[in-house]
Amino acid sequence: MGVGEYRGPGGLIVLLDEPLNSEMAKQLSSGHLSRVGGAPKAEGSEREDFAGPKPESRPAAPEGKPAVTAKVDDWRAYAVSLGMSEEDAASATKKDCQEYVQVVEDAAEGQE
């Protein structure tokens, strides 16, 4: 078990035990929490069920990120390509998918 730094609403930085408990994982997947770039990670602390598979195991993304006005099915397909489970995507709203995509993009920026 390790500790990670996360930014909460309003910019507050918090230290959380990893792997995250289910409530904090929900906050991370909804975009209310984000990992602070450069924070040390404990080995094996990434939660694939919430963050999606590691980049090298992800399928190729569709043509590109859908337009904000695109249909929910386009957003679902794109979110699945970034690691959202098909089961979660099937019940996700367009906004849910857009938030998931934003969290994945923010996490990718933090790794660069």
N, C-alpha and C positions, 0 to 999 in steps of 0.2 A: 504494500500500500504506500502510495506517495502523496505528495501535496502539489497542487497546481494553483497558479494565479489566474483569477478570472475577473473580468470587468463587469460590474452589475449596472443596473439602471442609474443614471446620473453620474456615471464614471467611477463609482466606488470600486476599488480593487479589494478583492477578498481572496483568502487562502482557503481552499477546499480540499478535503481528503479525496484521493482518487483510488479506485474508480468512483465516479460520482454516484450518489444515491439517486433513486428514481426521480425524486422531485427536482433535484438540481440538474439532472440529465434532461428533464422536460424543459427546464428554463434555458438550458444550452441549446436544445434543438429548436426552441421557439424564437431564439435570438435575444432573449432577455439577459442572457449571460454570454460573454465571449471570452475565449482564452486569450490571455495577454501574451503577445509574441515574445519569444525568447525565454519563456519560463521553463525551468527544468521539468522534465517529465520522468516519472518513475517508469522503469521498464515494465511493459505490458499494461500501462495505465489507460491506453486509448480504448474507448468503448465503441466497437464497430457497430453495435446495435443502434447507436444514436448518431455517431459521426459518419457512418457509412464506411464502406471498405476503404482500405488504403489505396492511394491513387494508382499504384501499379496494377491493382486487381479490378479496377473499375472498367466497365465496358466503355467503348468510345462514345463520347457525347454526341447527341444529334447535331445537325447542321450548326446550331448555335443556340444561344439563349433566346427563348421566345420573347416576342414583344410583350410589353405590359398588357396590351389589349388582346393578346392571343387567348384562345379557348383553354379551358381548364384541362382538357385532355393533353394539349401540347405541354402545359406546365407539369402535369403528372409524369409524362414520358421523360421530360428533361430532369425532373427530380429523381426519378428512378435511375437514370443514367449517371447521376452523381452519387448514388448510394442509398436512396430511400427505398425501403422494401416495397414490393408491389402491393402487398396487403395494406400497408399504411397509405400508399398513394391512392388506392382505390377509394378510400373513405376521406381523403384529404380534400379540402377546398382549394380553390385557386390561390387564396391568400396563404394557406398552410404551405403549399408548394413553393410559393415565392419566398416565404420566410425561410424555409429549409434551404433553398438555393442560396440565399444571402448568407446564411450561417456557414455553408460549405465554402462559398467564395471568400468570406472573411477569414476562415481557418486557413485556406490556401495562401492568402496574402501574408498571413502571419508566419508561414513556413518558408517564405522566400527571403 
